[in-house]
Amino acid sequence: MLHQPITRKLNGLDHLRAFAITFVFLFHYNLFGHPNWIYTVGSFGWTGVDLFFVLSGFLIAGQLFSEDPISLKTFYTKRVFRIFPAYFLIVALYFLFPYLRERDTLPPLWKFLTFTQNIGLDLKNTGAFSHAWSLCIEEQFYLLLPILIIFFRTYRLTQIAPWFIASLFLAGFGVRYYCWNHFYLPATTDNWMVWYKWIYYPTFCRLDGLLVGISLAAIKEKLYKYSTPLLIAGLLILAGAYILCDNEDLFNESIYGFPLIAIGYGCVVAAAASPECFLYRQGSWITRSLAALSYALYLSHKIVIHVTQKIVSQWGIDKKSTMMFVICTITCLTAASLLRFLVEKPFLRWRDKILAK
């Protein structure tokens, strides 16, 4: 859920980031009181996180590939000041003010502090702030990727790097197949919870989007001239994934759905990053603004929806009404803007001063 400096070059990616956070927001809104049309529009919205993974892999790997040598100090300083302040503020709110939680119980604090909350996440019994699972995967990715790139460069193994990435991608099928047979199928109760715990949330099952993004970053210039075919192919693949993943916790969806979605979004990202694509050429204040707010909005939206519905429903407005949805959307955007301008931006300015020394 990265925000890069807004330039014309990133118009296409800003459009996609805005789409991703909107899609995720609609999907998560289904967890609260909602009008029926929200489920229809947002039922595939869980894949917005997969789009974020592809974007993160593409942007971060692209940045690291362009640096030789890579400064770990600079890279980690940028990530810490970008991710930690807003994240730890939301973690503090969840732990200090139980009233704000959309669910009653939380995983242990140390899991949030170490970004390991997604491993062994018990959605049934510790479901509050469950959406932090994707942030954990991204932080693990940020930690390891520059070290791996330095390792491959140091030992002159860059020629086998594509095979390494392909092996990890293919291994994902086997890992999910193993988890399906050894954890999901033997479960006699709460199968849905077991599916989330062992297939949906763990890092070892969800590397597809990041690996696709890294691969695109390595060959992006070669793909630019194919922006239109890539965009069409991506949309067709995603349409097929939508049909395949009608019930995402079934066998085909669990084994093949995630990589199919990653490839589909990968094609769209590659197209949107190309100067030949209309998404690249056409900027929009709305999508730029949503892209800038995407991280803050992702962190805070469940708390804000929960509190908004609790308060506003006392005024006689039905939680399942479209009016409630509009009010929740406004309060979520307001809270995200406050988080962006009062927390994120000051720390980014501080970061820039440190790096400028």
Backbone hydrogen bonds in HBPLUS format (Angstrom, degrees):
<---DONOR---> <-ACCEPTOR-->    atom                        ^
c    i                          cat <-CA-CA->   ^        H-A-AA   ^      H-
h    n   atom  resd res      DA  || num        DHA   H-A  angle D-A-AA Bond
n    s   type  num  typ     dist DA aas  dist angle  dist       angle   num
A0010-LEU N   A0007-THR O   3.01 MM   3  5.53 146.7  2.12 111.3 119.8     1
A0011-ASN N   A0008-ARG O   3.16 MM   3  5.33 169.9  2.17 113.5 114.7     2
A0014-ASP N   A0010-LEU O   2.80 MM   4  5.99 152.8  1.87 159.1 167.5     3
A0015-HIS N   A0011-ASN O   2.97 MM   4  6.31 153.5  2.05 152.1 158.9     4
A0016-LEU N   A0012-GLY O   3.19 MM   4  6.50 154.3  2.26 141.5 147.9     5
A0017-ARG N   A0013-LEU O   2.84 MM   4  6.06 156.0  1.89 147.8 154.6     6
A0018-ALA N   A0014-ASP O   2.93 MM   4  6.05 160.1  1.97 149.1 154.1     7
A0019-PHE N   A0015-HIS O   2.94 MM   4  6.18 153.4  2.02 142.9 150.8     8
A0020-ALA N   A0016-LEU O   2.82 MM   4  6.02 157.8  1.87 148.5 154.6     9
A0021-ILE N   A0017-ARG O   3.07 MM   4  6.33 166.3  2.09 152.2 153.8    10
A0022-THR N   A0018-ALA O   3.08 MM   4  6.18 154.5  2.15 143.5 151.0    11
A0023-PHE N   A0019-PHE O   2.88 MM   4  6.03 159.0  1.92 152.2 158.1    12
A0024-VAL N   A0020-ALA O   2.95 MM   4  6.18 162.9  1.98 152.0 156.4    13
A0025-PHE N   A0021-ILE O   2.91 MM   4  5.95 157.8  1.96 141.1 147.8    14
A0026-LEU N   A0022-THR O   3.00 MM   4  6.22 161.4  2.03 149.9 153.9    15
A0027-PHE N   A0023-PHE O   3.05 MM   4  6.28 156.9  2.10 145.7 152.3    16
A0028-HIS N   A0024-VAL O   2.89 MM   4  6.12 168.9  1.91 158.9 161.1    17
A0029-TYR N   A0025-PHE O   2.92 MM   4  6.03 139.2  2.09 142.3 153.7    18
A0030-ASN N   A0027-PHE O   3.15 MM   3  5.61 149.4  2.24 107.2 115.6    19
A0031-LEU N   A0028-HIS O   2.94 MM   3  5.51 161.9  1.97 115.6 121.5    20
A0032-PHE N   A0029-TYR O   3.08 MM   3  5.55 164.4  2.11 114.3 119.3    21
A0038-ILE N   A0035-PRO O   3.09 MM   3  5.74 148.9  2.19 116.9 124.9    22
A0039-TYR N   A0036-ASN O   3.16 MM   3  5.68 127.4  2.45 109.5 120.4    23
A0041-VAL N   A0037-TRP O   2.97 MM   4  6.15 165.0  1.99 152.7 156.0    24
A0042-GLY N   A0038-ILE O   2.77 MM   4  5.67 159.9  1.81 149.4 156.1    25
A0043-SER N   A0039-TYR O   2.98 MM   4  5.25 116.9  2.39 142.0 144.6    26
A0045-GLY N   A0042-GLY O   2.88 MM   3  4.84 158.5  1.93 110.0 115.2    27
A0047-THR N   A0044-PHE O   3.14 MM   3  6.11 166.6  2.16 124.8 128.3    28
A0048-GLY N   A0045-GLY O   2.95 MM   3  5.48 165.9  1.97 117.1 121.6    29
A0050-ASP N   A0047-THR O   2.96 MM   3  5.01 120.0  2.33  96.8 112.1    30
A0051-LEU N   A0047-THR O   3.10 MM   4  6.56 146.9  2.22 148.0 157.1    31
A0052-PHE N   A0048-GLY O   3.04 MM   4  6.41 151.2  2.13 142.4 150.1    32
A0053-PHE N   A0049-VAL O   2.93 MM   4  6.31 148.6  2.03 145.8 154.7    33
A0054-VAL N   A0050-ASP O   3.06 MM   4  6.38 158.5  2.10 147.1 151.6    34
A0055-LEU N   A0051-LEU O   2.95 MM   4  6.20 165.0  1.97 153.6 157.8    35
A0056-SER N   A0052-PHE O   2.85 MM   4  6.03 158.9  1.89 151.0 156.7    36
A0057-GLY N   A0053-PHE O   2.93 MM   4  6.13 168.8  1.94 154.4 157.3    37
A0058-PHE N   A0054-VAL O   2.93 MM   4  6.07 159.9  1.97 150.1 156.0    38
A0059-LEU N   A0055-LEU O   2.89 MM   4  6.01 169.1  1.90 154.2 156.9    39
A0060-ILE N   A0056-SER O   2.91 MM   4  5.78 163.7  1.94 151.4 156.3    40
A0061-ALA N   A0057-GLY O   3.10 MM   4  5.65 149.9  2.20 130.3 139.4    41
A0062-GLY N   A0058-PHE O   3.05 MM   4  5.83 148.7  2.16 129.5 139.0    42
A0063-GLN N   A0059-LEU O   3.00 MM   4  6.16 151.9  2.08 141.3 148.5    43
A0064-LEU N   A0060-ILE O   2.98 MM   4  6.26 162.6  2.01 152.3 156.5    44
A0065-PHE N   A0061-ALA O   2.78 MM   4  5.91 160.3  1.82 156.7 162.1    45
A0066-SER N   A0062-GLY O   3.31 MM   4  6.37 139.9  2.48 136.2 144.5    46
A0067-GLU N   A0064-LEU O   3.09 MM   3  5.25 158.9  2.14 106.6 113.3    47
A0075-PHE N   A0071-SER O   2.95 MM   4  6.17 169.6  1.96 156.0 159.3    48
A0076-TYR N   A0072-LEU O   2.87 MM   4  5.91 174.7  1.87 154.1 155.9    49
A0077-THR N   A0073-LYS O   2.98 MM   4  5.96 150.0  2.07 141.0 149.9    50
A0078-LYS N   A0074-THR O   3.01 MM   4  6.19 161.3  2.05 150.0 154.3    51
A0079-ARG N   A0075-PHE O   3.09 MM   4  6.40 159.2  2.14 148.7 154.4    52
A0080-VAL N   A0076-TYR O   2.86 MM   4  5.94 164.7  1.88 150.0 154.4    53
A0081-PHE N   A0077-THR O   3.10 MM   4  6.18 174.6  2.10 153.3 154.8    54
A0082-ARG N   A0078-LYS O   3.01 MM   4  6.00 136.8  2.20 137.1 149.2    55
A0083-ILE N   A0079-ARG O   2.85 MM   4  5.83 162.9  1.88 154.4 157.6    56
A0084-PHE N   A0080-VAL O   2.97 MM   4  5.33 144.0  2.11 134.6 145.7    57
A0087-TYR N   A0083-ILE O   3.39 MM   4  6.27 157.9  2.45 153.2 158.1    58
A0088-PHE N   A0084-PHE O   2.83 MM   4  5.79 177.4  1.83 167.2 167.4    59
A0089-LEU N   A0085-PRO O   3.12 MM   4  6.22 144.0  2.25 141.5 151.3    60
A0090-ILE N   A0086-ALA O   3.11 MM   4  6.37 159.9  2.15 149.4 153.5    61
A0091-VAL N   A0087-TYR O   2.94 MM   4  6.26 158.1  1.99 150.4 157.4    62
A0092-ALA N   A0088-PHE O   2.95 MM   4  6.03 156.8  2.01 138.4 144.3    63
A0093-LEU N   A0089-LEU O   3.00 MM   4  6.32 155.4  2.06 147.6 154.1    64
A0094-TYR N   A0090-ILE O   2.99 MM   4  6.26 159.3  2.03 152.4 157.4    65
A0095-PHE N   A0091-VAL O   3.07 MM   4  6.35 156.6  2.13 151.4 157.3    66
A0096-LEU N   A0092-ALA O   2.82 MM   4  5.82 158.4  1.86 156.1 162.0    67
A0097-PHE N   A0093-LEU O   3.03 MM   4  5.58 151.0  2.11 139.9 145.4    68
A0100-LEU N   A0097-PHE O   2.95 MM   3  5.85 158.3  2.00 128.6 133.1    69
A0101-ARG N   A0098-PRO O   3.10 MM   3  5.45 151.8  2.18 110.8 118.5    70
A0128-ALA N   A0105-THR O   3.03 MM  23  5.80 160.5  2.07 173.7 167.5    71
A0111-LYS N   A0108-PRO O   3.11 MM   3  5.69 143.4  2.25 111.6 120.8    72
A0112-PHE N   A0109-LEU O   2.96 MM   3  5.38 128.3  2.24 108.8 121.8    73
A0113-LEU N   A0109-LEU O   3.02 MM   4  6.33 157.5  2.07 153.3 160.6    74
A0114-THR N   A0110-TRP O   2.98 MM   4  6.01 139.7  2.14 139.0 147.7    75
A0116-THR N   A0111-LYS O   2.90 MM   5  4.95 160.4  1.94 148.1 152.9    76
A0115-PHE N   A0112-PHE O   3.37 MM   3  5.00 157.8  2.42  94.1 100.6    77
A0119-ILE N   A0116-THR O   3.09 MM   3  5.68 161.2  2.12 118.6 124.0    78
A0126-THR N   A0122-ASP O   2.83 MM   4  5.56 152.5  1.90 159.9 166.8    79
A0132-ALA N   A0129-PHE O   3.19 MM   3  5.91 167.2  2.21 118.6 121.5    80
A0133-TRP N   A0130-SER O   3.14 MM   3  6.11 164.2  2.16 127.7 129.5    81
A0135-LEU N   A0132-ALA O   3.08 MM   3  5.17 120.7  2.44  99.3 114.2    82
A0136-CYS N   A0132-ALA O   3.06 MM   4  6.41 149.1  2.16 152.6 161.4    83
A0137-ILE N   A0133-TRP O   3.21 MM   4  6.59 156.4  2.26 147.0 152.1    84
A0138-GLU N   A0134-SER O   3.03 MM   4  6.31 159.3  2.08 146.4 152.0    85
A0139-GLU N   A0135-LEU O   2.89 MM   4  6.09 157.0  1.94 148.6 154.7    86
A0140-GLN N   A0136-CYS O   2.96 MM   4  6.20 158.8  2.01 151.8 157.4    87
A0141-PHE N   A0137-ILE O   2.95 MM   4  6.16 149.5  2.05 143.1 152.1    88
A0142-TYR N   A0138-GLU O   2.84 MM   4  6.15 157.3  1.89 151.1 156.6    89
A0143-LEU N   A0139-GLU O   2.97 MM   4  6.16 149.2  2.07 144.2 152.3    90
A0144-LEU N   A0140-GLN O   3.16 MM   4  6.34 156.3  2.22 145.7 150.5    91
A0145-LEU N   A0141-PHE O   2.94 MM   4  5.82 171.6  1.95 160.9 163.4    92
A0148-LEU N   A0144-LEU O   2.95 MM   4  6.18 157.5  2.01 160.6 167.9    93
A0149-ILE N   A0145-LEU O   2.95 MM   4  6.22 161.4  1.99 159.6 164.6    94
A0150-ILE N   A0146-PRO O   2.98 MM   4  6.15 163.3  2.01 147.6 151.9    95
A0151-PHE N   A0147-ILE O   2.94 MM   4  6.13 155.1  2.00 144.4 151.8    96
A0152-PHE N   A0148-LEU O   2.93 MM   4  6.20 164.2  1.95 154.5 157.3    97
A0153-ARG N   A0149-ILE O   2.96 MM   4  6.16 155.2  2.02 149.3 156.4    98
A0154-THR N   A0150-ILE O   2.80 MM   4  5.88 163.5  1.83 152.3 157.4    99
A0155-TYR N   A0151-PHE O   3.13 MM   4  6.23 165.2  2.15 152.0 154.7   100
A0157-LEU N   A0152-PHE O   2.68 MM   5  4.67 169.5  1.69 151.6 153.5   101
A0156-ARG N   A0153-ARG O   3.19 MM   3  4.93 162.4  2.22 101.5 104.9   102
A0160-ILE N   A0157-LEU O   2.98 MM   3  5.64 146.3  2.10 117.4 126.2   103
A0161-ALA N   A0158-THR O   3.20 MM   3  4.99 151.2  2.29  95.1 103.7   104
A0163-TRP N   A0160-ILE O   3.03 MM   3  5.25 119.5  2.41 102.5 117.5   105
A0164-PHE N   A0160-ILE O   2.95 MM   4  6.28 146.5  2.07 149.6 160.3   106
A0164-PHE N   A0161-ALA O   3.04 MM   3  4.90 117.6  2.44  93.4 109.5   107
A0165-ILE N   A0161-ALA O   2.92 MM   4  6.25 160.0  1.96 159.2 163.2   108
A0166-ALA N   A0162-PRO O   2.94 MM   4  6.12 163.1  1.97 146.1 151.2   109
A0167-SER N   A0163-TRP O   2.87 MM   4  5.95 150.6  1.95 140.4 148.5   110
A0168-LEU N   A0164-PHE O   3.02 MM   4  6.31 156.6  2.08 147.4 153.1   111
A0169-PHE N   A0165-ILE O   2.95 MM   4  6.22 157.1  2.01 149.6 156.3   112
A0170-LEU N   A0166-ALA O   2.93 MM   4  6.16 164.8  1.96 151.5 154.9   113
A0171-ALA N   A0167-SER O   2.80 MM   4  5.91 149.5  1.89 144.2 153.8   114
A0172-GLY N   A0168-LEU O   3.19 MM   4  6.41 134.7  2.41 139.2 148.6   115
A0172-GLY N   A0169-PHE O   3.22 MM   3  5.41 136.8  2.42  97.9 109.0   116
A0173-PHE N   A0170-LEU O   3.10 MM   3  5.64 137.5  2.29 110.3 119.5   117
A0175-VAL N   A0171-ALA O   2.88 MM   4  6.18 159.5  1.92 158.4 164.7   118
A0176-ARG N   A0172-GLY O   3.00 MM   4  6.10 167.6  2.01 147.7 151.1   119
A0177-TYR N   A0173-PHE O   2.93 MM   4  6.09 153.4  2.00 145.7 153.9   120
A0178-TYR N   A0174-GLY O   2.90 MM   4  6.08 155.7  1.96 146.3 152.6   121
A0179-CYS N   A0175-VAL O   2.93 MM   4  6.20 165.1  1.95 152.8 156.5   122
A0180-TRP N   A0176-ARG O   2.87 MM   4  5.98 150.6  1.96 144.1 152.5   123
A0181-ASN N   A0177-TYR O   3.07 MM   4  6.28 162.4  2.10 148.6 152.1   124
A0182-HIS N   A0178-TYR O   2.85 MM   4  5.90 157.3  1.90 155.9 162.6   125
A0183-PHE N   A0179-CYS O   2.98 MM   4  5.32 141.5  2.13 133.3 138.7   126
A0184-TYR N   A0179-CYS O   3.17 MM   5  6.61 159.1  2.21 152.8 159.0   127
A0185-LEU N   A0180-TRP O   2.93 MM   5  6.14 166.0  1.95 169.9 171.9   128
A0187-ALA N   A0184-TYR O   3.15 MM   3  5.48 144.8  2.28 107.6 117.8   129
A0193-MET N   A0190-ASP O   3.02 MM   3  5.32 122.0  2.37 103.3 117.4   130
A0194-VAL N   A0190-ASP O   3.13 MM   4  6.51 155.6  2.19 152.6 159.7   131
A0195-TRP N   A0191-ASN O   2.89 MM   4  6.15 154.2  1.96 151.1 158.2   132
A0196-TYR N   A0192-TRP O   3.09 MM   4  6.39 161.4  2.13 147.2 151.0   133
A0197-LYS N   A0193-MET O   2.97 MM   4  6.13 161.4  2.00 147.5 153.2   134
A0198-TRP N   A0194-VAL O   2.95 MM   4  6.01 158.7  1.99 152.9 156.7   135
A0199-ILE N   A0195-TRP O   2.85 MM   4  5.35 147.9  1.95 143.4 150.4   136
A0200-TYR N   A0195-TRP O   3.15 MM   5  6.49 152.8  2.23 143.4 149.5   137
A0201-TYR N   A0196-TYR O   2.99 MM   5  5.81 162.2  2.02 159.7 158.5   138
A0205-CYS N   A0202-PRO O   3.14 MM   3  5.58 157.8  2.19 109.6 116.4   139
A0206-ARG N   A0203-THR O   2.99 MM   3  5.12 151.1  2.08 107.2 116.3   140
A0211-LEU N   A0207-LEU O   2.93 MM   4  6.05 165.3  1.95 165.3 169.9   141
A0212-VAL N   A0208-ASP O   2.94 MM   4  6.16 156.8  2.00 152.0 158.6   142
A0213-GLY N   A0209-GLY O   2.96 MM   4  6.16 158.9  2.01 147.0 153.0   143
A0214-ILE N   A0210-LEU O   2.92 MM   4  6.19 157.6  1.97 150.5 156.1   144
A0215-SER N   A0211-LEU O   3.00 MM   4  6.17 162.1  2.04 146.4 151.3   145
A0216-LEU N   A0212-VAL O   2.97 MM   4  6.22 156.7  2.02 150.5 156.6   146
A0217-ALA N   A0213-GLY O   3.03 MM   4  6.28 154.7  2.10 146.8 153.6   147
A0218-ALA N   A0214-ILE O   3.21 MM   4  6.51 140.5  2.37 144.5 154.3   148
A0218-ALA N   A0215-SER O   3.19 MM   3  5.27 129.6  2.46  96.1 108.8   149
A0219-ILE N   A0216-LEU O   3.16 MM   3  5.36 135.4  2.36 101.6 113.1   150
A0220-LYS N   A0216-LEU O   2.84 MM   4  5.30 105.3  2.40 154.3 167.2   151
A0222-LYS N   A0219-ILE O   3.03 MM   3  5.58 130.2  2.29 114.8 127.1   152
A0223-LEU N   A0220-LYS O   2.95 MM   3  5.18 143.6  2.09 105.0 116.3   153
A0226-TYR N   A0223-LEU O   2.88 MM   3  5.47 157.0  1.93 120.6 128.3   154
A0227-SER N   A0224-TYR O   3.32 MM   3  5.52 140.1  2.49 122.4 118.3   155
A0230-LEU N   A0226-TYR O   2.92 MM   4  5.99 159.9  1.96 159.7 166.4   156
A0231-LEU N   A0227-SER O   2.90 MM   4  6.04 156.9  1.95 148.4 154.3   157
A0232-ILE N   A0228-THR O   3.01 MM   4  6.26 167.7  2.02 159.3 162.1   158
A0233-ALA N   A0229-PRO O   2.85 MM   4  5.95 163.7  1.87 148.0 153.3   159
A0234-GLY N   A0230-LEU O   2.79 MM   4  5.89 159.1  1.83 148.2 154.3   160
A0235-LEU N   A0231-LEU O   3.04 MM   4  6.24 161.5  2.07 148.5 152.7   161
A0236-LEU N   A0232-ILE O   2.99 MM   4  6.21 157.9  2.04 150.5 156.9   162
A0237-ILE N   A0233-ALA O   2.87 MM   4  6.06 159.9  1.91 152.5 158.1   163
A0238-LEU N   A0234-GLY O   2.94 MM   4  6.12 158.7  1.98 148.1 154.0   164
A0239-ALA N   A0235-LEU O   2.90 MM   4  6.10 145.7  2.02 140.1 149.8   165
A0240-GLY N   A0236-LEU O   2.97 MM   4  6.28 154.3  2.03 146.2 152.7   166
A0241-ALA N   A0237-ILE O   2.83 MM   4  6.15 150.9  1.91 145.1 154.1   167
A0242-TYR N   A0238-LEU O   2.83 MM   4  6.04 147.6  1.94 142.6 151.1   168
A0243-ILE N   A0239-ALA O   3.17 MM   4  6.50 151.6  2.26 142.9 149.3   169
A0244-LEU N   A0240-GLY O   2.88 MM   4  6.14 162.0  1.92 150.2 155.8   170
A0245-CYS N   A0241-ALA O   2.77 MM   4  5.77 156.4  1.82 149.6 155.4   171
A0250-LEU N   A0247-ASN O   3.26 MM   3  6.15 137.3  2.46 134.7 132.9   172
A0254-SER N   A0250-LEU O   2.87 MM   4  5.94 157.5  1.92 155.9 163.1   173
A0255-ILE N   A0251-PHE O   2.96 MM   4  6.13 158.0  2.01 161.4 166.8   174
A0256-TYR N   A0252-ASN O   2.84 MM   4  5.55 157.0  1.89 143.3 151.0   175
A0257-GLY N   A0253-GLU O   2.87 MM   4  4.29 131.5  2.11 108.7 120.9   176
A0260-LEU N   A0256-TYR O   3.17 MM   4  6.19 155.3  2.23 148.3 155.8   177
A0261-ILE N   A0257-GLY O   2.93 MM   4  6.12 160.7  1.97 156.6 161.6   178
A0262-ALA N   A0258-PHE O   2.93 MM   4  6.13 158.2  1.98 150.2 156.8   179
A0263-ILE N   A0259-PRO O   2.92 MM   4  6.10 159.7  1.96 148.6 152.9   180
A0264-GLY N   A0260-LEU O   2.97 MM   4  6.16 160.8  2.00 146.9 152.6   181
A0265-TYR N   A0261-ILE O   2.91 MM   4  6.11 171.3  1.92 156.0 157.9   182
A0266-GLY N   A0262-ALA O   2.78 MM   4  5.83 143.1  1.91 138.5 150.5   183
A0267-CYS N   A0263-ILE O   2.95 MM   4  6.23 153.2  2.02 150.9 155.3   184
A0268-VAL N   A0264-GLY O   3.25 MM   4  6.59 155.9  2.31 143.7 150.0   185
A0269-VAL N   A0265-TYR O   2.83 MM   4  6.08 159.3  1.87 154.0 159.5   186
A0270-ALA N   A0266-GLY O   2.93 MM   4  6.10 164.6  1.95 151.4 155.5   187
A0271-ALA N   A0267-CYS O   3.03 MM   4  6.23 152.7  2.11 142.5 149.8   188
A0272-ALA N   A0268-VAL O   2.86 MM   4  6.09 163.4  1.89 151.4 156.1   189
A0273-ALA N   A0269-VAL O   3.01 MM   4  6.15 138.8  2.18 148.1 157.7   190
A0274-SER N   A0271-ALA O   3.07 MM   3  5.35 159.8  2.11 110.3 116.7   191
A0277-CYS N   A0274-SER O   3.04 MM   3  5.52 167.4  2.06 118.7 122.7   192
A0280-TYR N   A0277-CYS O   3.08 MM   3  5.33 131.6  2.33 102.9 114.8   193
A0281-ARG N   A0277-CYS O   3.23 MM   4  6.60 151.6  2.31 145.4 153.3   194
A0282-GLN N   A0278-PHE O   2.98 MM   4  5.95 151.4  2.06 149.4 154.6   195
A0288-ARG N   A0284-SER O   2.95 MM   4  6.09 159.3  1.99 151.2 157.9   196
A0289-SER N   A0285-TRP O   2.94 MM   4  5.98 157.2  1.99 142.6 148.7   197
A0290-LEU N   A0286-ILE O   2.94 MM   4  6.20 163.6  1.97 151.2 155.9   198
A0291-ALA N   A0287-THR O   2.82 MM   4  5.86 155.4  1.88 143.4 150.8   199
A0292-ALA N   A0288-ARG O   2.98 MM   4  6.17 154.0  2.04 143.9 150.6   200
A0293-LEU N   A0289-SER O   3.03 MM   4  6.27 142.1  2.18 142.5 152.9   201
A0294-SER N   A0290-LEU O   2.92 MM   4  5.79 111.4  2.40 139.8 156.0   202
A0294-SER N   A0291-ALA O   3.27 MM   3  5.05 154.1  2.34  96.6 104.3   203
A0297-LEU N   A0293-LEU O   2.78 MM   4  5.81 163.3  1.81 166.8 172.7   204
A0298-TYR N   A0294-SER O   2.88 MM   4  5.93 154.4  1.94 142.5 149.5   205
A0299-LEU N   A0295-TYR O   3.05 MM   4  6.28 163.1  2.08 152.0 155.9   206
A0300-SER N   A0296-ALA O   3.13 MM   4  6.22 161.4  2.16 148.4 152.6   207
A0301-HIS N   A0297-LEU O   3.03 MM   4  5.51 144.0  2.16 149.7 152.9   208
A0304-VAL N   A0300-SER O   3.13 MM   4  6.28 169.2  2.14 161.5 164.9   209
A0305-ILE N   A0301-HIS O   2.88 MM   4  5.99 163.6  1.91 150.0 154.4   210
A0306-HIS N   A0302-LYS O   3.00 MM   4  6.04 167.8  2.01 148.5 152.4   211
A0307-VAL N   A0303-ILE O   2.99 MM   4  6.20 170.9  1.99 156.3 158.3   212
A0308-THR N   A0304-VAL O   2.84 MM   4  5.82 161.0  1.88 147.7 154.2   213
A0309-GLN N   A0305-ILE O   2.92 MM   4  6.01 170.8  1.93 154.0 156.5   214
A0310-LYS N   A0306-HIS O   3.06 MM   4  6.19 154.1  2.13 143.1 150.8   215
A0311-ILE N   A0307-VAL O   2.99 MM   4  6.19 157.8  2.04 151.3 156.2   216
A0312-VAL N   A0308-THR O   2.79 MM   4  5.80 167.4  1.80 162.4 164.4   217
A0313-SER N   A0309-GLN O   3.03 MM   4  5.58 152.0  2.11 132.7 139.8   218
A0314-GLN N   A0311-ILE O   3.10 MM   3  5.62 146.7  2.21 109.8 119.1   219
A0315-TRP N   A0312-VAL O   2.88 MM   3  5.31 156.7  1.94 111.8 119.7   220
A0316-GLY N   A0313-SER O   3.17 MM   3  5.39 160.8  2.21 108.2 111.1   221
A0321-SER N   A0318-ASP O   3.12 MM   3  5.30 164.3  2.14 113.3 115.4   222
A0325-PHE N   A0321-SER O   3.25 MM   4  6.62 153.3  2.32 139.8 146.9   223
A0326-VAL N   A0322-THR O   2.95 MM   4  6.29 156.3  2.01 152.5 158.0   224
A0327-ILE N   A0323-MET O   3.00 MM   4  6.28 163.1  2.03 151.0 155.4   225
A0328-CYS N   A0324-MET O   2.84 MM   4  6.05 163.7  1.87 153.8 158.4   226
A0329-THR N   A0325-PHE O   2.88 MM   4  6.06 153.9  1.95 147.7 155.1   227
A0330-ILE N   A0326-VAL O   3.03 MM   4  6.30 157.5  2.08 149.3 154.6   228
A0331-THR N   A0327-ILE O   2.95 MM   4  6.25 164.5  1.98 154.4 158.4   229
A0332-CYS N   A0328-CYS O   2.86 MM   4  5.97 154.7  1.92 147.2 154.4   230
A0333-LEU N   A0329-THR O   3.00 MM   4  6.18 160.8  2.04 147.9 152.7   231
A0334-THR N   A0330-ILE O   2.95 MM   4  6.10 152.5  2.02 146.5 154.7   232
A0335-ALA N   A0331-THR O   2.90 MM   4  6.06 164.7  1.93 147.8 151.6   233
A0336-ALA N   A0332-CYS O   2.92 MM   4  6.05 159.7  1.96 146.7 152.8   234
A0337-SER N   A0333-LEU O   2.95 MM   4  6.05 150.5  2.04 139.4 147.3   235
A0338-LEU N   A0334-THR O   3.00 MM   4  6.31 156.1  2.06 149.9 156.0   236
A0339-LEU N   A0335-ALA O   2.94 MM   4  6.20 159.9  1.98 149.4 155.1   237
A0340-ARG N   A0336-ALA O   2.83 MM   4  5.98 151.5  1.91 144.4 152.9   238
A0341-PHE N   A0337-SER O   2.91 MM   4  6.08 168.0  1.92 153.9 155.9   239
A0342-LEU N   A0338-LEU O   2.81 MM   4  5.59 153.8  1.88 147.3 154.3   240
A0343-VAL N   A0339-LEU O   3.13 MM   4  5.33 142.9  2.27 124.2 131.8   241
A0344-GLU N   A0339-LEU O   3.08 MM   5  6.50 166.2  2.10 157.3 161.2   242
A0345-LYS N   A0340-ARG O   2.91 MM   5  6.13 162.6  1.94 166.7 170.7   243
A0347-PHE N   A0343-VAL O   3.36 MM   4  6.45 162.9  2.39 150.1 154.8   244
A0348-LEU N   A0344-GLU O   2.93 MM   4  6.18 147.8  2.04 151.5 161.9   245
A0349-ARG N   A0345-LYS O   2.92 MM   4  6.18 154.1  1.99 155.0 161.3   246
A0350-TRP N   A0346-PRO O   3.02 MM   4  6.24 154.8  2.08 143.0 150.1   247
A0351-ARG N   A0347-PHE O   2.85 MM   4  6.05 152.8  1.92 142.0 149.7   248
A0352-ASP N   A0348-LEU O   2.97 MM   4  6.21 157.5  2.02 145.1 150.3   249
A0353-LYS N   A0349-ARG O   3.08 MM   4  6.37 150.5  2.17 145.0 152.5   250
A0354-ILE N   A0350-TRP O   3.05 MM   4  6.36 155.7  2.11 148.7 155.1   251
A0355-LEU N   A0351-ARG O   2.94 MM   4  6.22 164.3  1.96 157.5 161.3   252
A0356-ALA N   A0352-ASP O   2.96 MM   4  5.98 134.0  2.17 136.6 148.5   253
A0357-LYS N   A0354-ILE O   3.32 MM   3  5.61 153.8  2.39 103.8 111.0   254
